[in-house]
Amino acid sequence: MGKGWTFLTQLHSLAGPVLQLLYPLYASVMAIESPSKLDDEQWLAYWIIYSFLTLLEMVIQPALEWLPIWYEVKLVFVAWLVLPQFKGAAFLYDKYVREQILRYRGGKDHHDSSSKSPTGKGKSKFVQFMPPKSGEQEAY
């Protein structure tokens, strides 16, 4: 049982970084390179929610030390966020985060005319620093 237990412990310690960082990093790069916008939204939503989860975890760390299964709960939650069968990150973003952002912005959607310059002829200079590749649509 000694070698088997050691293997499971090592596998468990690798599961977190692989599931929380390595796979989402790979999938985000693939999403950027794909022509579809849906996968871009899924991975942007993931990074937003994962960042919020990490910040929340830092704030309530003393309380989490009393929960011995916190790492496993977080691993299952992140698996739900990451796995394409569930698309948990996109679900949480659409259901809760986007609602709060729209409330904060006064109900303006990100596709309205606020992204145009005052003359209405284009985007702000902040967005113009990266021109789209030839044959691709603009992201904004």
Disulfide bonds with the S-S distance in Angstrom:
none
